[in-house]
Amino acid sequence: MKLLVIGANGQLGWALGEKREKSGFNLERVDLPDFNITDKVNVSRQVEKSDPDLVINASAYTAVDKAESESELAFAVNAKGPAYLAEACASRGIPMIHVSTDYVFDGEKKTPYLESDPVSPLGVYGKSKAAGDDAIRNLLSSHVIIRTAWLYGTHGQNFVKTMLRLGKERKTLRVVADQHGCPTYAADLADAILKISRHILNGSHDQWGTYHYCGQGSTTWHGFAEEIFNIAGTLIPLKVRKTEPVSTDDYPTPTRRPANSVLDCRRIKEKFGIRTRPWKESLAEMLKILLSGEGRLDV
Protein backbone atom coordinates (compact mmCIF):
# COMPACT_ATOMS: atom_id res chain seq x y z
CA MET A 1 0.00 0.00 0.00
CA LYS A 2 1.31 3.41 -0.95
CA LEU A 3 1.11 6.53 1.21
CA LEU A 4 1.87 9.98 -0.19
CA VAL A 5 3.25 12.20 2.59
CA ILE A 6 3.10 15.94 1.92
CA GLY A 7 5.59 18.00 3.94
CA ALA A 8 8.51 15.56 4.00
CA ASN A 9 10.97 18.10 5.42
CA GLY A 10 8.89 19.11 8.43
CA GLN A 11 9.06 17.57 11.89
CA LEU A 12 6.20 15.16 11.32
CA GLY A 13 7.02 14.36 7.71
CA TRP A 14 10.56 13.51 8.77
CA ALA A 15 9.32 11.32 11.64
CA LEU A 16 7.06 9.43 9.23
CA GLY A 17 10.01 8.91 6.91
CA GLU A 18 12.11 7.43 9.70
CA LYS A 19 9.40 4.81 10.22
CA ARG A 20 9.29 3.86 6.54
CA GLU A 21 10.95 0.45 6.83
CA LYS A 22 9.04 -0.73 9.89
CA SER A 23 5.68 0.67 8.75
CA GLY A 24 5.04 -1.94 6.07
CA PHE A 25 3.94 0.84 3.71
CA ASN A 26 5.48 2.27 0.58
CA LEU A 27 5.97 5.86 1.75
CA GLU A 28 6.52 8.50 -0.92
CA ARG A 29 7.56 11.74 0.80
CA VAL A 30 7.38 15.03 -1.10
CA ASP A 31 7.98 18.70 -0.36
CA LEU A 32 9.06 21.92 -2.02
CA PRO A 33 10.18 22.59 -4.71
CA ASP A 34 8.68 19.52 -6.41
CA PHE A 35 5.35 19.56 -4.59
CA ASN A 36 3.88 23.03 -4.13
CA ILE A 37 0.71 22.74 -2.11
CA THR A 38 -0.29 26.33 -2.98
CA ASP A 39 -0.42 25.53 -6.72
CA LYS A 40 -3.70 23.80 -7.60
CA VAL A 41 -2.48 22.46 -10.93
CA ASN A 42 0.74 21.17 -9.37
CA VAL A 43 -1.17 19.45 -6.57
CA SER A 44 -3.52 17.70 -8.98
CA ARG A 45 -0.69 16.65 -11.28
CA GLN A 46 1.51 15.33 -8.46
CA VAL A 47 -1.29 13.35 -6.81
CA GLU A 48 -2.18 11.80 -10.15
CA LYS A 49 1.48 10.98 -10.83
CA SER A 50 1.95 9.37 -7.41
CA ASP A 51 -1.34 7.44 -7.54
CA PRO A 52 -1.33 6.69 -3.78
CA ASP A 53 -3.80 4.65 -1.77
CA LEU A 54 -3.83 7.36 0.92
CA VAL A 55 -2.59 10.95 1.25
CA ILE A 56 -1.15 12.32 4.51
CA ASN A 57 -0.90 16.10 4.71
CA ALA A 58 1.83 16.93 7.22
CA SER A 59 2.66 20.28 5.63
CA ALA A 60 1.78 23.61 7.24
CA TYR A 61 2.77 27.22 7.70
CA THR A 62 3.55 27.18 11.44
CA ALA A 63 5.22 30.55 12.16
CA VAL A 64 2.51 31.71 14.55
CA ASP A 65 3.72 35.29 15.02
CA LYS A 66 5.04 35.81 11.49
CA ALA A 67 1.64 34.77 10.14
CA GLU A 68 0.23 38.09 11.34
CA SER A 69 2.32 39.90 8.71
CA GLU A 70 2.22 37.07 6.16
CA SER A 71 -1.47 36.24 6.27
CA GLU A 72 -1.74 35.67 2.52
CA LEU A 73 1.00 33.04 2.60
CA ALA A 74 -0.39 31.42 5.76
CA PHE A 75 -3.84 31.05 4.17
CA ALA A 76 -2.33 29.82 0.90
CA VAL A 77 -0.50 26.98 2.69
CA ASN A 78 -2.94 26.19 5.50
CA ALA A 79 -6.32 26.81 3.85
CA LYS A 80 -6.08 26.77 0.05
CA GLY A 81 -3.49 23.98 -0.03
CA PRO A 82 -5.59 21.48 1.92
CA ALA A 83 -8.59 22.41 -0.26
CA TYR A 84 -6.58 21.63 -3.41
CA LEU A 85 -5.48 18.33 -1.90
CA ALA A 86 -9.03 17.44 -0.89
CA GLU A 87 -10.28 18.16 -4.41
CA ALA A 88 -7.52 16.06 -5.96
CA CYS A 89 -8.28 13.19 -3.59
CA ALA A 90 -12.04 13.41 -4.07
CA SER A 91 -11.74 13.23 -7.86
CA ARG A 92 -9.67 10.03 -7.58
CA GLY A 93 -11.41 8.35 -4.63
CA ILE A 94 -8.36 8.68 -2.34
CA PRO A 95 -8.81 9.11 1.44
CA MET A 96 -6.74 11.71 3.30
CA ILE A 97 -5.32 12.24 6.79
CA HIS A 98 -4.74 15.91 7.59
CA VAL A 99 -2.92 17.36 10.61
CA SER A 100 -4.41 20.38 12.35
CA THR A 101 -3.74 22.29 15.57
CA ASP A 102 -4.91 23.13 19.08
CA TYR A 103 -4.65 26.82 18.10
CA VAL A 104 -8.08 26.66 16.45
CA PHE A 105 -9.40 27.18 20.02
CA ASP A 106 -9.38 30.46 21.94
CA GLY A 107 -8.32 28.94 25.27
CA GLU A 108 -11.28 30.24 27.26
CA LYS A 109 -12.53 26.78 28.19
CA LYS A 110 -11.39 25.58 31.63
CA THR A 111 -11.40 21.87 30.80
CA PRO A 112 -9.76 19.90 27.94
CA TYR A 113 -11.17 20.58 24.50
CA LEU A 114 -13.35 17.99 22.79
CA GLU A 115 -13.49 17.50 19.02
CA SER A 116 -17.05 18.83 19.08
CA ASP A 117 -16.20 22.13 20.81
CA PRO A 118 -16.67 25.22 18.62
CA VAL A 119 -13.48 26.74 17.24
CA SER A 120 -12.57 30.38 17.78
CA PRO A 121 -8.95 30.99 16.75
CA LEU A 122 -7.14 34.05 18.10
CA GLY A 123 -4.66 34.71 15.29
CA VAL A 124 -4.01 34.29 11.58
CA TYR A 125 -2.27 30.94 12.06
CA GLY A 126 -5.23 29.41 13.89
CA LYS A 127 -7.74 30.99 11.50
CA SER A 128 -5.91 29.66 8.46
CA LYS A 129 -5.74 26.15 9.92
CA ALA A 130 -9.44 26.22 10.82
CA ALA A 131 -10.25 27.32 7.26
CA GLY A 132 -8.25 24.41 5.88
CA ASP A 133 -10.06 21.96 8.15
CA ASP A 134 -13.44 23.28 6.97
CA ALA A 135 -12.40 23.03 3.33
CA ILE A 136 -11.51 19.36 3.73
CA ARG A 137 -14.80 18.60 5.47
CA ASN A 138 -16.72 20.25 2.63
CA LEU A 139 -14.79 18.67 -0.24
CA LEU A 140 -13.81 15.16 0.87
CA SER A 141 -16.00 12.82 2.89
CA SER A 142 -13.28 10.18 3.40
CA HIS A 143 -11.00 12.22 5.64
CA VAL A 144 -9.47 12.11 9.10
CA ILE A 145 -8.37 15.40 10.66
CA ILE A 146 -6.00 15.07 13.62
CA ARG A 147 -5.57 18.08 15.87
CA THR A 148 -2.29 18.02 17.75
CA ALA A 149 -0.36 20.40 20.03
CA TRP A 150 3.09 21.69 21.01
CA LEU A 151 4.86 19.44 18.50
CA TYR A 152 8.57 18.71 18.83
CA GLY A 153 11.02 16.18 17.41
CA THR A 154 14.63 15.41 16.61
CA HIS A 155 14.37 17.09 13.20
CA GLY A 156 13.80 20.79 12.59
CA GLN A 157 13.35 23.69 14.95
CA ASN A 158 11.04 23.54 17.97
CA PHE A 159 10.65 24.60 21.60
CA VAL A 160 12.82 21.79 22.95
CA LYS A 161 15.77 22.73 20.76
CA THR A 162 15.33 26.42 21.52
CA MET A 163 15.43 25.72 25.26
CA LEU A 164 18.53 23.54 24.88
CA ARG A 165 20.31 26.27 22.95
CA LEU A 166 19.40 28.93 25.49
CA GLY A 167 20.20 26.59 28.36
CA LYS A 168 23.75 26.34 27.08
CA GLU A 169 24.09 30.13 26.88
CA ARG A 170 22.31 31.60 29.91
CA LYS A 171 22.14 31.01 33.66
CA THR A 172 18.57 32.29 34.00
CA LEU A 173 15.64 31.97 31.63
CA ARG A 174 12.17 33.51 31.83
CA VAL A 175 9.44 31.25 30.46
CA VAL A 176 5.67 31.76 30.17
CA ALA A 177 3.80 29.88 32.90
CA ASP A 178 0.13 30.70 32.26
CA GLN A 179 -0.42 28.92 28.95
CA HIS A 180 -1.42 25.27 29.32
CA GLY A 181 -1.06 22.54 26.72
CA CYS A 182 0.18 19.06 25.89
CA PRO A 183 3.68 18.54 24.43
CA THR A 184 3.62 16.03 21.58
CA TYR A 185 6.56 14.02 20.25
CA ALA A 186 6.49 13.87 16.43
CA ALA A 187 7.50 10.19 16.46
CA ASP A 188 4.48 9.33 18.64
CA LEU A 189 2.14 11.25 16.32
CA ALA A 190 3.68 9.47 13.33
CA ASP A 191 2.92 6.10 14.96
CA ALA A 192 -0.70 7.16 15.51
CA ILE A 193 -1.08 8.30 11.90
CA LEU A 194 0.34 5.04 10.56
CA LYS A 195 -2.03 3.03 12.77
CA ILE A 196 -5.02 5.01 11.45
CA SER A 197 -3.69 4.51 7.92
CA ARG A 198 -3.79 0.73 8.46
CA HIS A 199 -7.40 0.93 9.66
CA ILE A 200 -8.37 2.88 6.57
CA LEU A 201 -6.53 0.74 4.03
CA ASN A 202 -7.61 -2.55 5.61
CA GLY A 203 -11.17 -1.54 4.85
CA SER A 204 -12.17 -1.67 8.52
CA HIS A 205 -12.54 2.07 8.93
CA ASP A 206 -15.83 3.93 8.85
CA GLN A 207 -15.09 6.59 11.46
CA TRP A 208 -14.23 9.60 9.35
CA GLY A 209 -13.99 12.99 11.02
CA THR A 210 -11.91 14.93 13.52
CA TYR A 211 -9.75 13.51 16.33
CA HIS A 212 -7.36 14.82 18.96
CA TYR A 213 -3.89 13.41 19.57
CA CYS A 214 -1.23 14.84 21.88
CA GLY A 215 1.08 13.81 24.70
CA GLN A 216 -0.68 12.48 27.80
CA GLY A 217 -0.87 15.02 30.61
CA SER A 218 -0.67 18.79 30.47
CA THR A 219 1.83 21.41 31.52
CA THR A 220 2.86 25.01 30.88
CA TRP A 221 5.72 26.26 28.73
CA HIS A 222 7.58 26.87 31.99
CA GLY A 223 6.90 23.33 33.22
CA PHE A 224 7.92 21.98 29.81
CA ALA A 225 11.21 23.92 29.95
CA GLU A 226 12.00 22.72 33.46
CA GLU A 227 11.51 19.10 32.46
CA ILE A 228 13.72 19.61 29.40
CA PHE A 229 16.52 20.92 31.62
CA ASN A 230 15.98 18.21 34.26
CA ILE A 231 16.49 15.47 31.68
CA ALA A 232 19.06 17.17 29.46
CA GLY A 233 21.18 18.14 32.45
CA THR A 234 21.93 14.47 33.03
CA LEU A 235 23.14 14.09 29.43
CA ILE A 236 25.04 17.28 28.53
CA PRO A 237 26.54 20.30 30.33
CA LEU A 238 24.08 23.17 30.74
CA LYS A 239 24.68 26.72 31.94
CA VAL A 240 21.10 27.39 33.02
CA ARG A 241 20.47 27.26 36.76
CA LYS A 242 17.06 28.89 37.07
CA THR A 243 13.86 29.18 35.05
CA GLU A 244 11.64 32.05 36.16
CA PRO A 245 7.89 31.73 35.55
CA VAL A 246 6.38 34.78 33.84
CA SER A 247 2.91 35.68 32.62
CA THR A 248 1.82 36.08 29.03
CA ASP A 249 1.50 39.82 29.69
CA ASP A 250 5.18 39.90 30.65
CA TYR A 251 6.14 38.33 27.32
CA PRO A 252 4.07 40.08 24.62
CA THR A 253 3.99 38.56 21.13
CA PRO A 254 2.38 39.70 17.86
CA THR A 255 -0.45 37.21 18.29
CA ARG A 256 -2.23 35.95 21.39
CA ARG A 257 -1.90 32.29 22.33
CA PRO A 258 -4.74 30.33 23.98
CA ALA A 259 -4.36 30.18 27.76
CA ASN A 260 -5.69 26.62 27.67
CA SER A 261 -5.25 24.39 24.62
CA VAL A 262 -5.29 21.04 26.42
CA LEU A 263 -6.92 18.42 24.18
CA ASP A 264 -9.13 15.53 25.25
CA CYS A 265 -7.87 12.43 23.38
CA ARG A 266 -10.44 9.87 24.47
CA ARG A 267 -12.13 9.64 21.06
CA ILE A 268 -9.04 8.45 19.18
CA LYS A 269 -8.59 5.73 21.79
CA GLU A 270 -12.22 4.64 21.54
CA LYS A 271 -12.29 4.51 17.75
CA PHE A 272 -8.77 3.32 16.91
CA GLY A 273 -7.37 1.87 20.12
CA ILE A 274 -4.64 4.52 20.14
CA ARG A 275 -3.27 5.31 23.58
CA THR A 276 -1.35 8.51 24.12
CA ARG A 277 2.02 8.31 25.89
CA PRO A 278 2.93 10.42 28.97
CA TRP A 279 4.65 13.51 27.59
CA LYS A 280 7.57 13.28 30.03
CA GLU A 281 8.30 9.73 28.90
CA SER A 282 8.31 10.77 25.24
CA LEU A 283 10.46 13.81 25.96
CA ALA A 284 13.06 11.65 27.72
CA GLU A 285 13.22 9.35 24.69
CA MET A 286 13.60 12.25 22.26
CA LEU A 287 16.36 13.92 24.29
CA LYS A 288 18.28 10.66 24.62
CA ILE A 289 18.23 10.22 20.84
CA LEU A 290 19.06 13.86 20.13
CA LEU A 291 21.80 14.32 22.69
CA SER A 292 23.45 10.96 22.18
CA GLY A 293 24.35 12.01 18.67
CA GLU A 294 21.73 9.86 16.98
CA GLY A 295 19.58 12.87 16.14
CA ARG A 296 19.74 14.42 12.70
CA LEU A 297 20.65 17.93 13.83
CA ASP A 298 22.98 19.45 16.39
CA VAL A 299 21.20 21.61 18.96
ZIHU-V858495 format. One record per residue. N is the residue number from 1. SS is DSSP state (A for helix, B for strand, O for the rest). PHI is phi in radians with two decimals (none if undefined). D_LAST is the distance of its C-alpha to the last C-alpha in Angstrom with 2 decimals. Layout:
n = (N N)
ss = (SS SS)
phi = (PHI PHI)
d_last = (D_LAST D_LAST)
This chain:
n = (1 2 3 4 5 6 7 8 9 10 11 12 13 14 15 16 17 18 19 20 21 22 23 24 25 26 27 28 29 30 31 32 33 34 35 36 37 38 39 40 41 42 43 44 45 46 47 48 49 50 51 52 53 54 55 56 57 58 59 60 61 62 63 64 65 66 67 68 69 70 71 72 73 74 75 76 77 78 79 80 81 82 83 84 85 86 87 88 89 90 91 92 93 94 95 96 97 98 99 100 101 102 103 104 105 106 107 108 109 110 111 112 113 114 115 116 117 118 119 120 121 122 123 124 125 126 127 128 129 130 131 132 133 134 135 136 137 138 139 140 141 142 143 144 145 146 147 148 149 150 151 152 153 154 155 156 157 158 159 160 161 162 163 164 165 166 167 168 169 170 171 172 173 174 175 176 177 178 179 180 181 182 183 184 185 186 187 188 189 190 191 192 193 194 195 196 197 198 199 200 201 202 203 204 205 206 207 208 209 210 211 212 213 214 215 216 217 218 219 220 221 222 223 224 225 226 227 228 229 230 231 232 233 234 235 236 237 238 239 240 241 242 243 244 245 246 247 248 249 250 251 252 253 254 255 256 257 258 259 260 261 262 263 264 265 266 267 268 269 270 271 272 273 274 275 276 277 278 279 280 281 282 283 284 285 286 287 288 289 290 291 292 293 294 295 296 297 298 299)
ss = (O B B B B B O O O O A A A A A A A A O A A A A O O B B B B B O O O O O O O O O A A A A A A A A A A A O O O B B B B O O O O O O O O A A A O O A A A A A A A A A A A A A A A A A A A A A A O O B B B B B B B A A A O O O O O O O O B O O O O O O O O O O A A A A A A A A A A A A A A A A O O O B B B B B B O O B B O O O O O O A A A A A A A A A A A O O B B B B B O O O B B O O B B A A A A A A A A A A A A A A A A O O O O O O O B B B B O O O B O O B B A A A A A A A A A A A A O O O O O O O O O B B B B B O A A A O O O O O O O O O B O O B O O A A A A A A A O O O O O B A A A A A A A A A A A A A O O O O O O O O)
phi = (none -1.89 -1.97 -1.76 -1.79 -1.59 1.65 -1.07 -1.59 -1.45 -1.01 -1.28 -1.04 -1.16 -1.08 -1.11 -1.09 -1.19 -1.75 -0.97 -1.17 -1.44 -1.26 1.46 -1.82 -1.56 -1.71 -1.78 -1.89 -2.29 -2.83 -1.05 -1.52 -1.21 -1.99 -1.87 -1.15 -1.52 -1.92 -1.03 -1.15 -1.10 -1.05 -1.09 -1.14 -1.23 -1.15 -1.11 -1.12 -1.25 0.91 -1.43 -1.49 -2.73 -1.90 -2.02 -1.70 -1.84 -1.54 -3.00 -1.57 -2.05 -1.38 -0.98 -1.31 -1.11 -1.03 -1.11 -1.80 -2.21 -1.10 -1.10 -1.19 -1.04 -1.24 -1.10 -1.37 -1.59 -2.01 -1.20 -0.99 -1.03 -1.14 -1.10 -1.11 -1.08 -1.12 -1.10 -1.20 -1.07 -1.22 -2.00 1.20 -1.85 -1.31 -2.43 -1.92 -2.18 -1.76 -2.06 -2.48 -1.20 -1.33 -1.35 -1.76 -1.59 1.45 -1.39 -1.21 -1.59 -2.07 -1.00 -1.35 -1.64 -1.06 -1.48 -1.17 -1.14 -1.54 -2.78 -1.12 -1.59 -2.33 -1.06 -0.99 -1.09 -1.15 -1.19 -1.18 -1.10 -1.14 -1.13 -1.05 -1.10 -1.08 -1.10 -1.05 -1.39 -1.86 -2.44 -1.26 -1.55 -2.34 -2.23 -1.82 -1.99 -1.47 -2.25 -2.68 0.81 -1.28 -2.58 -2.90 -1.32 -1.86 1.45 -1.66 -2.85 -1.06 -1.06 -1.17 -1.10 -1.12 -1.10 -1.12 -1.19 -1.17 -1.44 -1.80 -2.19 -1.46 -2.25 -2.23 -1.88 -2.30 -1.06 -2.14 -2.14 -2.01 -1.98 -2.82 -2.23 -1.03 -2.28 -1.39 -0.99 -1.13 -1.18 -1.12 -1.05 -1.05 -1.11 -1.12 -1.18 -1.17 -1.13 -1.02 -1.11 -1.00 -1.12 -1.38 -1.43 1.36 -1.78 -1.89 -2.37 -1.88 -1.24 2.33 -1.87 -2.39 -1.90 -2.53 -2.75 -1.06 -1.33 1.64 -2.15 -2.74 -1.93 -1.06 -1.16 -1.12 -1.08 -1.07 -1.07 -1.19 -1.00 -1.23 -1.06 -1.38 -1.12 -1.11 -1.53 -2.00 -2.48 -1.25 -2.22 -1.51 -1.10 -2.14 -2.62 -2.04 -1.60 -1.29 -2.28 -1.57 -1.02 -1.13 -1.37 -2.32 -1.14 -2.30 -1.01 -2.23 -1.32 -1.76 -1.16 -1.17 -2.33 -2.23 -1.18 -1.86 -1.49 -1.88 -1.16 -1.14 -1.20 -1.26 -1.13 -1.52 -2.13 1.24 -1.60 -1.73 -1.42 -1.73 -0.92 -1.11 -1.19 -1.13 -1.15 -1.06 -1.06 -1.14 -1.08 -1.16 -1.09 -1.14 -1.13 -1.54 -1.54 1.66 -1.43 -1.19 -1.30 -2.18 -1.32 -1.53)
d_last = (35.72 33.51 30.76 29.59 26.06 25.50 21.96 20.53 17.33 16.39 14.61 18.03 19.50 16.81 17.34 21.04 20.78 19.22 22.31 24.72 26.46 27.00 27.99 31.33 31.01 30.96 27.86 27.97 24.77 25.24 23.59 24.24 26.13 28.37 28.46 28.90 29.42 31.07 33.79 36.47 38.14 34.95 34.01 37.51 37.66 34.34 35.19 38.61 37.27 34.87 37.57 35.31 36.64 33.98 31.52 28.19 26.87 23.13 22.88 22.77 22.31 19.98 19.54 21.70 22.54 22.77 25.17 27.73 28.22 27.62 29.81 31.53 28.39 27.14 30.57 30.77 27.65 28.02 31.82 33.59 31.24 31.75 35.46 35.67 34.02 36.40 39.36 38.43 38.05 41.26 43.30 42.33 42.38 38.67 36.93 33.53 30.65 28.88 25.87 26.47 25.18 26.15 26.38 29.81 31.12 31.97 31.06 34.62 35.35 35.19 34.68 32.27 32.86 34.94 34.93 38.35 37.45 38.04 35.10 34.91 31.65 30.96 29.22 29.17 26.18 28.02 31.32 30.17 28.78 32.03 34.04 32.34 33.08 36.70 37.08 36.15 38.56 41.31 40.89 39.93 41.47 39.51 36.09 33.59 31.33 28.48 27.17 23.79 21.62 18.23 16.49 12.95 11.64 9.33 10.01 9.80 9.06 10.39 11.28 9.28 5.83 8.01 9.47 6.77 6.20 9.98 10.68 9.74 11.99 14.87 17.47 18.63 17.28 19.72 19.06 21.67 23.78 26.52 24.91 25.15 23.59 22.27 18.60 18.63 16.54 16.81 18.00 20.75 21.86 22.04 24.31 26.46 26.90 27.93 30.38 31.92 32.15 34.21 36.50 37.13 37.78 39.90 42.22 42.01 40.26 42.26 39.99 38.62 37.09 34.21 32.10 29.36 26.40 23.61 22.33 25.30 25.81 24.87 23.08 22.14 18.89 19.57 20.26 17.15 15.03 17.21 16.80 12.99 13.51 16.51 14.88 11.59 13.93 15.79 13.04 11.18 12.63 12.23 14.37 15.20 18.69 19.95 19.23 22.27 23.55 24.79 26.82 26.20 28.89 26.98 24.01 25.82 24.25 26.13 26.69 27.58 25.68 27.82 28.36 28.70 27.19 27.52 28.77 31.57 30.80 34.20 35.48 32.98 33.87 37.57 37.62 35.17 34.74 31.00 29.76 26.58 24.35 23.64 20.34 19.43 20.16 17.97 15.00 15.56 15.71 12.50 10.54 12.67 11.92 8.12 8.21 11.35 10.10 11.93 9.32 9.64 6.34 3.80 0.00)
